[in-house]
Amino acid sequence: MSDLTRLGEYFEKKSINKASVARKTGLGKNRLTSITTSETARLTAEELYLVALAIEENPCELLEYVCGDLKLIKE
């Protein structure tokens, strides 16, 4: 699973069809490709929520999967 974001890894792991997600969410195919393959593309909360609804996943669980590796800076 190279050159994929955490969301891209999730899509691949679950065999999620990007075209179907694009139709259901209104997000463009190019945008979905960007947020699933480019680490510099910033996924918005609104996009994550719509994607979760489209794939019938709990938005909080998808957020945990996508952002669970983030850590606070130690003081």
PyMOL Python script that loads the backbone (N, CA, C, O; Angstrom):
from pymol import cmd

cmd.read_pdbstr("""\
ATOM      1  N   MET A   1       0.840  -1.192   0.000  1.00  0.00           N
ATOM      2  CA  MET A   1       0.000   0.000   0.000  1.00  0.00           C
ATOM      3  C   MET A   1       0.883   1.252   0.000  1.00  0.00           C
ATOM      4  O   MET A   1       0.900   2.002   0.976  1.00  0.00           O
ATOM      5  N   SER A   2       1.595   1.468  -1.067  1.00  0.00           N
ATOM      6  CA  SER A   2       2.482   2.614  -1.140  1.00  0.00           C
ATOM      7  C   SER A   2       1.768   3.805  -1.754  1.00  0.00           C
ATOM      8  O   SER A   2       0.805   3.664  -2.508  1.00  0.00           O
ATOM      9  N   ASP A   3       2.269   4.981  -1.408  1.00  0.00           N
ATOM     10  CA  ASP A   3       1.751   6.234  -1.957  1.00  0.00           C
ATOM     11  C   ASP A   3       0.265   6.442  -1.677  1.00  0.00           C
ATOM     12  O   ASP A   3      -0.450   7.013  -2.501  1.00  0.00           O
ATOM     13  N   LEU A   4      -0.201   5.981  -0.515  1.00  0.00           N
ATOM     14  CA  LEU A   4      -1.588   6.196  -0.130  1.00  0.00           C
ATOM     15  C   LEU A   4      -1.632   6.915   1.210  1.00  0.00           C
ATOM     16  O   LEU A   4      -0.773   6.710   2.067  1.00  0.00           O
ATOM     17  N   THR A   5      -2.628   7.746   1.375  1.00  0.00           N
ATOM     18  CA  THR A   5      -2.881   8.349   2.682  1.00  0.00           C
ATOM     19  C   THR A   5      -3.567   7.294   3.548  1.00  0.00           C
ATOM     20  O   THR A   5      -3.890   6.208   3.067  1.00  0.00           O
ATOM     21  N   ARG A   6      -3.786   7.608   4.807  1.00  0.00           N
ATOM     22  CA  ARG A   6      -4.515   6.674   5.676  1.00  0.00           C
ATOM     23  C   ARG A   6      -5.918   6.425   5.115  1.00  0.00           C
ATOM     24  O   ARG A   6      -6.415   5.300   5.171  1.00  0.00           O
ATOM     25  N   LEU A   7      -6.554   7.462   4.578  1.00  0.00           N
ATOM     26  CA  LEU A   7      -7.872   7.273   3.975  1.00  0.00           C
ATOM     27  C   LEU A   7      -7.758   6.362   2.752  1.00  0.00           C
ATOM     28  O   LEU A   7      -8.611   5.499   2.541  1.00  0.00           O
ATOM     29  N   GLY A   8      -6.724   6.546   1.956  1.00  0.00           N
ATOM     30  CA  GLY A   8      -6.490   5.691   0.802  1.00  0.00           C
ATOM     31  C   GLY A   8      -6.270   4.244   1.200  1.00  0.00           C
ATOM     32  O   GLY A   8      -6.762   3.331   0.536  1.00  0.00           O
ATOM     33  N   GLU A   9      -5.532   4.031   2.285  1.00  0.00           N
ATOM     34  CA  GLU A   9      -5.328   2.676   2.796  1.00  0.00           C
ATOM     35  C   GLU A   9      -6.661   2.056   3.221  1.00  0.00           C
ATOM     36  O   GLU A   9      -6.916   0.877   2.979  1.00  0.00           O
ATOM     37  N   TYR A  10      -7.499   2.865   3.853  1.00  0.00           N
ATOM     38  CA  TYR A  10      -8.808   2.385   4.295  1.00  0.00           C
ATOM     39  C   TYR A  10      -9.658   1.986   3.093  1.00  0.00           C
ATOM     40  O   TYR A  10     -10.287   0.928   3.094  1.00  0.00           O
ATOM     41  N   PHE A  11      -9.675   2.835   2.070  1.00  0.00           N
ATOM     42  CA  PHE A  11     -10.419   2.531   0.847  1.00  0.00           C
ATOM     43  C   PHE A  11      -9.936   1.220   0.239  1.00  0.00           C
ATOM     44  O   PHE A  11     -10.739   0.382  -0.171  1.00  0.00           O
ATOM     45  N   GLU A  12      -8.614   1.049   0.184  1.00  0.00           N
ATOM     46  CA  GLU A  12      -8.049  -0.158  -0.412  1.00  0.00           C
ATOM     47  C   GLU A  12      -8.387  -1.390   0.433  1.00  0.00           C
ATOM     48  O   GLU A  12      -8.779  -2.427  -0.102  1.00  0.00           O
ATOM     49  N   LYS A  13      -8.236  -1.269   1.739  1.00  0.00           N
ATOM     50  CA  LYS A  13      -8.498  -2.385   2.647  1.00  0.00           C
ATOM     51  C   LYS A  13      -9.947  -2.856   2.555  1.00  0.00           C
ATOM     52  O   LYS A  13     -10.223  -4.054   2.609  1.00  0.00           O
ATOM     53  N   LYS A  14     -10.871  -1.900   2.414  1.00  0.00           N
ATOM     54  CA  LYS A  14     -12.299  -2.218   2.372  1.00  0.00           C
ATOM     55  C   LYS A  14     -12.833  -2.351   0.943  1.00  0.00           C
ATOM     56  O   LYS A  14     -14.031  -2.557   0.746  1.00  0.00           O
ATOM     57  N   SER A  15     -11.963  -2.235  -0.040  1.00  0.00           N
ATOM     58  CA  SER A  15     -12.353  -2.301  -1.462  1.00  0.00           C
ATOM     59  C   SER A  15     -13.480  -1.317  -1.785  1.00  0.00           C
ATOM     60  O   SER A  15     -14.492  -1.686  -2.380  1.00  0.00           O
ATOM     61  N   ILE A  16     -13.285  -0.076  -1.386  1.00  0.00           N
ATOM     62  CA  ILE A  16     -14.290   0.970  -1.585  1.00  0.00           C
ATOM     63  C   ILE A  16     -14.128   1.577  -2.972  1.00  0.00           C
ATOM     64  O   ILE A  16     -13.019   1.911  -3.392  1.00  0.00           O
ATOM     65  N   ASN A  17     -15.237   1.715  -3.671  1.00  0.00           N
ATOM     66  CA  ASN A  17     -15.262   2.263  -5.016  1.00  0.00           C
ATOM     67  C   ASN A  17     -15.322   3.793  -4.938  1.00  0.00           C
ATOM     68  O   ASN A  17     -16.307   4.357  -4.463  1.00  0.00           O
ATOM     69  N   LYS A  18     -14.268   4.451  -5.404  1.00  0.00           N
ATOM     70  CA  LYS A  18     -14.201   5.916  -5.340  1.00  0.00           C
ATOM     71  C   LYS A  18     -15.289   6.590  -6.174  1.00  0.00           C
ATOM     72  O   LYS A  18     -15.819   7.627  -5.775  1.00  0.00           O
ATOM     73  N   ALA A  19     -15.622   6.018  -7.317  1.00  0.00           N
ATOM     74  CA  ALA A  19     -16.666   6.610  -8.166  1.00  0.00           C
ATOM     75  C   ALA A  19     -18.003   6.627  -7.438  1.00  0.00           C
ATOM     76  O   ALA A  19     -18.750   7.601  -7.530  1.00  0.00           O
ATOM     77  N   SER A  20     -18.299   5.574  -6.729  1.00  0.00           N
ATOM     78  CA  SER A  20     -19.543   5.501  -5.959  1.00  0.00           C
ATOM     79  C   SER A  20     -19.546   6.540  -4.842  1.00  0.00           C
ATOM     80  O   SER A  20     -20.550   7.213  -4.612  1.00  0.00           O
ATOM     81  N   VAL A  21     -18.419   6.664  -4.153  1.00  0.00           N
ATOM     82  CA  VAL A  21     -18.305   7.662  -3.075  1.00  0.00           C
ATOM     83  C   VAL A  21     -18.447   9.066  -3.654  1.00  0.00           C
ATOM     84  O   VAL A  21     -19.099   9.922  -3.055  1.00  0.00           O
ATOM     85  N   ALA A  22     -17.849   9.304  -4.800  1.00  0.00           N
ATOM     86  CA  ALA A  22     -17.944  10.617  -5.445  1.00  0.00           C
ATOM     87  C   ALA A  22     -19.402  10.960  -5.756  1.00  0.00           C
ATOM     88  O   ALA A  22     -19.849  12.077  -5.497  1.00  0.00           O
ATOM     89  N   ARG A  23     -20.132  10.006  -6.305  1.00  0.00           N
ATOM     90  CA  ARG A  23     -21.549  10.250  -6.626  1.00  0.00           C
ATOM     91  C   ARG A  23     -22.364  10.534  -5.370  1.00  0.00           C
ATOM     92  O   ARG A  23     -23.188  11.448  -5.360  1.00  0.00           O
ATOM     93  N   LYS A  24     -22.141   9.767  -4.321  1.00  0.00           N
ATOM     94  CA  LYS A  24     -22.926   9.909  -3.096  1.00  0.00           C
ATOM     95  C   LYS A  24     -22.606  11.181  -2.320  1.00  0.00           C
ATOM     96  O   LYS A  24     -23.481  11.752  -1.670  1.00  0.00           O
ATOM     97  N   THR A  25     -21.360  11.621  -2.388  1.00  0.00           N
ATOM     98  CA  THR A  25     -20.935  12.767  -1.576  1.00  0.00           C
ATOM     99  C   THR A  25     -20.938  14.091  -2.328  1.00  0.00           C
ATOM    100  O   THR A  25     -21.009  15.157  -1.717  1.00  0.00           O
ATOM    101  N   GLY A  26     -20.862  14.024  -3.655  1.00  0.00           N
ATOM    102  CA  GLY A  26     -20.736  15.252  -4.431  1.00  0.00           C
ATOM    103  C   GLY A  26     -19.293  15.711  -4.568  1.00  0.00           C
ATOM    104  O   GLY A  26     -19.020  16.729  -5.202  1.00  0.00           O
ATOM    105  N   LEU A  27     -18.365  14.961  -3.974  1.00  0.00           N
ATOM    106  CA  LEU A  27     -16.946  15.285  -4.133  1.00  0.00           C
ATOM    107  C   LEU A  27     -16.493  14.826  -5.508  1.00  0.00           C
ATOM    108  O   LEU A  27     -16.918  13.775  -5.986  1.00  0.00           O
ATOM    109  N   GLY A  28     -15.646  15.596  -6.133  1.00  0.00           N
ATOM    110  CA  GLY A  28     -15.144  15.223  -7.450  1.00  0.00           C
ATOM    111  C   GLY A  28     -14.198  14.033  -7.374  1.00  0.00           C
ATOM    112  O   GLY A  28     -13.563  13.795  -6.347  1.00  0.00           O
ATOM    113  N   LYS A  29     -14.114  13.293  -8.470  1.00  0.00           N
ATOM    114  CA  LYS A  29     -13.198  12.144  -8.518  1.00  0.00           C
ATOM    115  C   LYS A  29     -11.758  12.592  -8.307  1.00  0.00           C
ATOM    116  O   LYS A  29     -10.974  11.895  -7.661  1.00  0.00           O
ATOM    117  N   ASN A  30     -11.410  13.755  -8.853  1.00  0.00           N
ATOM    118  CA  ASN A  30     -10.043  14.270  -8.673  1.00  0.00           C
ATOM    119  C   ASN A  30      -9.763  14.574  -7.204  1.00  0.00           C
ATOM    120  O   ASN A  30      -8.669  14.312  -6.704  1.00  0.00           O
ATOM    121  N   ARG A  31     -10.767  15.131  -6.515  1.00  0.00           N
ATOM    122  CA  ARG A  31     -10.586  15.438  -5.099  1.00  0.00           C
ATOM    123  C   ARG A  31     -10.420  14.142  -4.289  1.00  0.00           C
ATOM    124  O   ARG A  31      -9.560  14.062  -3.411  1.00  0.00           O
ATOM    125  N   LEU A  32     -11.234  13.146  -4.584  1.00  0.00           N
ATOM    126  CA  LEU A  32     -11.105  11.868  -3.878  1.00  0.00           C
ATOM    127  C   LEU A  32      -9.742  11.237  -4.133  1.00  0.00           C
ATOM    128  O   LEU A  32      -9.125  10.689  -3.219  1.00  0.00           O
ATOM    129  N   THR A  33      -9.281  11.314  -5.360  1.00  0.00           N
ATOM    130  CA  THR A  33      -7.948  10.790  -5.668  1.00  0.00           C
ATOM    131  C   THR A  33      -6.900  11.542  -4.863  1.00  0.00           C
ATOM    132  O   THR A  33      -5.977  10.937  -4.318  1.00  0.00           O
ATOM    133  N   SER A  34      -7.039  12.850  -4.788  1.00  0.00           N
ATOM    134  CA  SER A  34      -6.090  13.673  -4.056  1.00  0.00           C
ATOM    135  C   SER A  34      -6.043  13.306  -2.567  1.00  0.00           C
ATOM    136  O   SER A  34      -4.961  13.125  -2.009  1.00  0.00           O
ATOM    137  N   ILE A  35      -7.210  13.197  -1.925  1.00  0.00           N
ATOM    138  CA  ILE A  35      -7.216  12.933  -0.473  1.00  0.00           C
ATOM    139  C   ILE A  35      -6.910  11.472  -0.124  1.00  0.00           C
ATOM    140  O   ILE A  35      -6.735  11.133   1.046  1.00  0.00           O
ATOM    141  N   THR A  36      -6.849  10.620  -1.136  1.00  0.00           N
ATOM    142  CA  THR A  36      -6.486   9.225  -0.873  1.00  0.00           C
ATOM    143  C   THR A  36      -5.058   8.893  -1.289  1.00  0.00           C
ATOM    144  O   THR A  36      -4.548   7.820  -0.968  1.00  0.00           O
ATOM    145  N   THR A  37      -4.406   9.821  -2.011  1.00  0.00           N
ATOM    146  CA  THR A  37      -3.046   9.529  -2.471  1.00  0.00           C
ATOM    147  C   THR A  37      -2.003  10.585  -2.117  1.00  0.00           C
ATOM    148  O   THR A  37      -0.807  10.294  -2.150  1.00  0.00           O
ATOM    149  N   SER A  38      -2.420  11.790  -1.782  1.00  0.00           N
ATOM    150  CA  SER A  38      -1.460  12.873  -1.548  1.00  0.00           C
ATOM    151  C   SER A  38      -1.420  13.284  -0.079  1.00  0.00           C
ATOM    152  O   SER A  38      -2.420  13.741   0.475  1.00  0.00           O
ATOM    153  N   GLU A  39      -0.266  13.118   0.539  1.00  0.00           N
ATOM    154  CA  GLU A  39      -0.100  13.510   1.945  1.00  0.00           C
ATOM    155  C   GLU A  39      -0.227  15.020   2.129  1.00  0.00           C
ATOM    156  O   GLU A  39      -0.491  15.486   3.238  1.00  0.00           O
ATOM    157  N   THR A  40      -0.044  15.786   1.061  1.00  0.00           N
ATOM    158  CA  THR A  40      -0.160  17.242   1.191  1.00  0.00           C
ATOM    159  C   THR A  40      -1.603  17.722   1.066  1.00  0.00           C
ATOM    160  O   THR A  40      -1.904  18.861   1.423  1.00  0.00           O
ATOM    161  N   ALA A  41      -2.483  16.886   0.575  1.00  0.00           N
ATOM    162  CA  ALA A  41      -3.906  17.247   0.481  1.00  0.00           C
ATOM    163  C   ALA A  41      -4.508  17.172   1.879  1.00  0.00           C
ATOM    164  O   ALA A  41      -4.331  16.179   2.583  1.00  0.00           O
ATOM    165  N   ARG A  42      -5.203  18.199   2.269  1.00  0.00           N
ATOM    166  CA  ARG A  42      -5.798  18.250   3.602  1.00  0.00           C
ATOM    167  C   ARG A  42      -7.268  17.882   3.531  1.00  0.00           C
ATOM    168  O   ARG A  42      -8.068  18.565   2.891  1.00  0.00           O
ATOM    169  N   LEU A  43      -7.603  16.803   4.192  1.00  0.00           N
ATOM    170  CA  LEU A  43      -8.970  16.306   4.273  1.00  0.00           C
ATOM    171  C   LEU A  43      -9.737  17.170   5.267  1.00  0.00           C
ATOM    172  O   LEU A  43      -9.296  17.345   6.402  1.00  0.00           O
ATOM    173  N   THR A  44     -10.878  17.711   4.854  1.00  0.00           N
ATOM    174  CA  THR A  44     -11.674  18.530   5.773  1.00  0.00           C
ATOM    175  C   THR A  44     -12.612  17.640   6.582  1.00  0.00           C
ATOM    176  O   THR A  44     -12.900  16.506   6.199  1.00  0.00           O
ATOM    177  N   ALA A  45     -13.080  18.173   7.703  1.00  0.00           N
ATOM    178  CA  ALA A  45     -14.030  17.438   8.544  1.00  0.00           C
ATOM    179  C   ALA A  45     -15.301  17.145   7.766  1.00  0.00           C
ATOM    180  O   ALA A  45     -15.874  16.063   7.900  1.00  0.00           O
ATOM    181  N   GLU A  46     -15.747  18.092   6.957  1.00  0.00           N
ATOM    182  CA  GLU A  46     -16.959  17.905   6.165  1.00  0.00           C
ATOM    183  C   GLU A  46     -16.797  16.769   5.169  1.00  0.00           C
ATOM    184  O   GLU A  46     -17.704  15.956   4.991  1.00  0.00           O
ATOM    185  N   GLU A  47     -15.634  16.715   4.516  1.00  0.00           N
ATOM    186  CA  GLU A  47     -15.370  15.642   3.558  1.00  0.00           C
ATOM    187  C   GLU A  47     -15.329  14.285   4.257  1.00  0.00           C
ATOM    188  O   GLU A  47     -15.910  13.313   3.775  1.00  0.00           O
ATOM    189  N   LEU A  48     -14.643  14.229   5.389  1.00  0.00           N
ATOM    190  CA  LEU A  48     -14.552  12.976   6.130  1.00  0.00           C
ATOM    191  C   LEU A  48     -15.934  12.499   6.553  1.00  0.00           C
ATOM    192  O   LEU A  48     -16.239  11.310   6.452  1.00  0.00           O
ATOM    193  N   TYR A  49     -16.763  13.408   7.021  1.00  0.00           N
ATOM    194  CA  TYR A  49     -18.115  13.054   7.455  1.00  0.00           C
ATOM    195  C   TYR A  49     -18.944  12.523   6.285  1.00  0.00           C
ATOM    196  O   TYR A  49     -19.622  11.504   6.418  1.00  0.00           O
ATOM    197  N   LEU A  50     -18.894  13.203   5.147  1.00  0.00           N
ATOM    198  CA  LEU A  50     -19.632  12.750   3.971  1.00  0.00           C
ATOM    199  C   LEU A  50     -19.149  11.390   3.480  1.00  0.00           C
ATOM    200  O   LEU A  50     -19.954  10.538   3.104  1.00  0.00           O
ATOM    201  N   VAL A  51     -17.838  11.190   3.484  1.00  0.00           N
ATOM    202  CA  VAL A  51     -17.285   9.901   3.066  1.00  0.00           C
ATOM    203  C   VAL A  51     -17.772   8.806   4.010  1.00  0.00           C
ATOM    204  O   VAL A  51     -18.178   7.735   3.559  1.00  0.00           O
ATOM    205  N   ALA A  52     -17.735   9.065   5.311  1.00  0.00           N
ATOM    206  CA  ALA A  52     -18.198   8.073   6.290  1.00  0.00           C
ATOM    207  C   ALA A  52     -19.660   7.709   6.038  1.00  0.00           C
ATOM    208  O   ALA A  52     -20.019   6.532   6.070  1.00  0.00           O
ATOM    209  N   LEU A  53     -20.491   8.694   5.793  1.00  0.00           N
ATOM    210  CA  LEU A  53     -21.899   8.423   5.501  1.00  0.00           C
ATOM    211  C   LEU A  53     -22.041   7.603   4.222  1.00  0.00           C
ATOM    212  O   LEU A  53     -22.840   6.668   4.162  1.00  0.00           O
ATOM    213  N   ALA A  54     -21.273   7.953   3.212  1.00  0.00           N
ATOM    214  CA  ALA A  54     -21.362   7.268   1.916  1.00  0.00           C
ATOM    215  C   ALA A  54     -20.960   5.802   1.999  1.00  0.00           C
ATOM    216  O   ALA A  54     -21.513   4.964   1.286  1.00  0.00           O
ATOM    217  N   ILE A  55     -19.996   5.487   2.870  1.00  0.00           N
ATOM    218  CA  ILE A  55     -19.528   4.102   2.980  1.00  0.00           C
ATOM    219  C   ILE A  55     -20.149   3.392   4.179  1.00  0.00           C
ATOM    220  O   ILE A  55     -19.750   2.285   4.542  1.00  0.00           O
ATOM    221  N   GLU A  56     -21.119   4.046   4.777  1.00  0.00           N
ATOM    222  CA  GLU A  56     -21.857   3.495   5.914  1.00  0.00           C
ATOM    223  C   GLU A  56     -20.935   3.089   7.062  1.00  0.00           C
ATOM    224  O   GLU A  56     -21.037   1.997   7.621  1.00  0.00           O
ATOM    225  N   GLU A  57     -20.045   3.999   7.385  1.00  0.00           N
ATOM    226  CA  GLU A  57     -19.090   3.802   8.476  1.00  0.00           C
ATOM    227  C   GLU A  57     -19.359   4.860   9.538  1.00  0.00           C
ATOM    228  O   GLU A  57     -19.808   5.961   9.219  1.00  0.00           O
ATOM    229  N   ASN A  58     -19.092   4.537  10.779  1.00  0.00           N
ATOM    230  CA  ASN A  58     -19.227   5.501  11.866  1.00  0.00           C
ATOM    231  C   ASN A  58     -18.181   6.603  11.647  1.00  0.00           C
ATOM    232  O   ASN A  58     -16.991   6.303  11.561  1.00  0.00           O
ATOM    233  N   PRO A  59     -18.603   7.873  11.556  1.00  0.00           N
ATOM    234  CA  PRO A  59     -17.642   8.952  11.310  1.00  0.00           C
ATOM    235  C   PRO A  59     -16.524   9.020  12.346  1.00  0.00           C
ATOM    236  O   PRO A  59     -15.385   9.340  12.006  1.00  0.00           O
ATOM    237  N   CYS A  60     -16.837   8.725  13.601  1.00  0.00           N
ATOM    238  CA  CYS A  60     -15.809   8.770  14.652  1.00  0.00           C
ATOM    239  C   CYS A  60     -14.775   7.665  14.456  1.00  0.00           C
ATOM    240  O   CYS A  60     -13.583   7.880  14.679  1.00  0.00           O
ATOM    241  N   GLU A  61     -15.224   6.493  14.042  1.00  0.00           N
ATOM    242  CA  GLU A  61     -14.291   5.389  13.802  1.00  0.00           C
ATOM    243  C   GLU A  61     -13.407   5.664  12.598  1.00  0.00           C
ATOM    244  O   GLU A  61     -12.222   5.332  12.603  1.00  0.00           O
ATOM    245  N   LEU A  62     -13.984   6.270  11.566  1.00  0.00           N
ATOM    246  CA  LEU A  62     -13.174   6.621  10.394  1.00  0.00           C
ATOM    247  C   LEU A  62     -12.156   7.697  10.763  1.00  0.00           C
ATOM    248  O   LEU A  62     -11.005   7.637  10.330  1.00  0.00           O
ATOM    249  N   LEU A  63     -12.571   8.670  11.554  1.00  0.00           N
ATOM    250  CA  LEU A  63     -11.653   9.713  12.017  1.00  0.00           C
ATOM    251  C   LEU A  63     -10.510   9.096  12.816  1.00  0.00           C
ATOM    252  O   LEU A  63      -9.349   9.461  12.628  1.00  0.00           O
ATOM    253  N   GLU A  64     -10.834   8.171  13.699  1.00  0.00           N
ATOM    254  CA  GLU A  64      -9.800   7.500  14.496  1.00  0.00           C
ATOM    255  C   GLU A  64      -8.814   6.763  13.587  1.00  0.00           C
ATOM    256  O   GLU A  64      -7.606   6.807  13.819  1.00  0.00           O
ATOM    257  N   TYR A  65      -9.321   6.091  12.563  1.00  0.00           N
ATOM    258  CA  TYR A  65      -8.441   5.373  11.639  1.00  0.00           C
ATOM    259  C   TYR A  65      -7.542   6.343  10.875  1.00  0.00           C
ATOM    260  O   TYR A  65      -6.336   6.127  10.752  1.00  0.00           O
ATOM    261  N   VAL A  66      -8.141   7.402  10.371  1.00  0.00           N
ATOM    262  CA  VAL A  66      -7.402   8.350   9.529  1.00  0.00           C
ATOM    263  C   VAL A  66      -6.412   9.194  10.344  1.00  0.00           C
ATOM    264  O   VAL A  66      -5.309   9.481   9.878  1.00  0.00           O
ATOM    265  N   CYS A  67      -6.806   9.586  11.550  1.00  0.00           N
ATOM    266  CA  CYS A  67      -5.980  10.528  12.326  1.00  0.00           C
ATOM    267  C   CYS A  67      -5.408   9.939  13.613  1.00  0.00           C
ATOM    268  O   CYS A  67      -4.785  10.656  14.396  1.00  0.00           O
ATOM    269  N   GLY A  68      -5.608   8.667  13.836  1.00  0.00           N
ATOM    270  CA  GLY A  68      -5.202   8.034  15.092  1.00  0.00           C
ATOM    271  C   GLY A  68      -3.717   8.046  15.388  1.00  0.00           C
ATOM    272  O   GLY A  68      -3.313   7.829  16.530  1.00  0.00           O
ATOM    273  N   ASP A  69      -2.906   8.295  14.387  1.00  0.00           N
ATOM    274  CA  ASP A  69      -1.458   8.318  14.615  1.00  0.00           C
ATOM    275  C   ASP A  69      -0.947   9.693  15.033  1.00  0.00           C
ATOM    276  O   ASP A  69       0.243   9.845  15.308  1.00  0.00           O
ATOM    277  N   LEU A  70      -1.816  10.691  15.086  1.00  0.00           N
ATOM    278  CA  LEU A  70      -1.393  12.035  15.503  1.00  0.00           C
ATOM    279  C   LEU A  70      -1.153  12.068  17.014  1.00  0.00           C
ATOM    280  O   LEU A  70      -1.885  11.440  17.779  1.00  0.00           O
ATOM    281  N   LYS A  71      -0.147  12.787  17.425  1.00  0.00           N
ATOM    282  CA  LYS A  71       0.215  12.890  18.839  1.00  0.00           C
ATOM    283  C   LYS A  71       0.408  14.355  19.222  1.00  0.00           C
ATOM    284  O   LYS A  71       0.814  15.185  18.408  1.00  0.00           O
ATOM    285  N   LEU A  72       0.108  14.640  20.469  1.00  0.00           N
ATOM    286  CA  LEU A  72       0.358  15.981  20.997  1.00  0.00           C
ATOM    287  C   LEU A  72       1.851  16.192  21.182  1.00  0.00           C
ATOM    288  O   LEU A  72       2.604  15.235  21.365  1.00  0.00           O
ATOM    289  N   ILE A  73       2.271  17.442  21.133  1.00  0.00           N
ATOM    290  CA  ILE A  73       3.657  17.791  21.381  1.00  0.00           C
ATOM    291  C   ILE A  73       3.884  17.800  22.885  1.00  0.00           C
ATOM    292  O   ILE A  73       3.124  18.411  23.637  1.00  0.00           O
ATOM    293  N   LYS A  74       4.938  17.117  23.313  1.00  0.00           N
ATOM    294  CA  LYS A  74       5.264  17.088  24.747  1.00  0.00           C
ATOM    295  C   LYS A  74       5.835  18.422  25.163  1.00  0.00           C
ATOM    296  O   LYS A  74       6.649  19.015  24.456  1.00  0.00           O
ATOM    297  N   GLU A  75       5.398  18.885  26.317  1.00  0.00           N
ATOM    298  CA  GLU A  75       5.901  20.183  26.829  1.00  0.00           C
ATOM    299  C   GLU A  75       7.196  20.019  27.558  1.00  0.00           C
ATOM    300  O   GLU A  75       7.755  20.999  28.050  1.00  0.00           O
TER     301      GLU A  75
END
""", "prot")
cmd.dss("prot")
cmd.show_as("cartoon", "prot")
cmd.util.cbc("prot")
cmd.orient("prot")
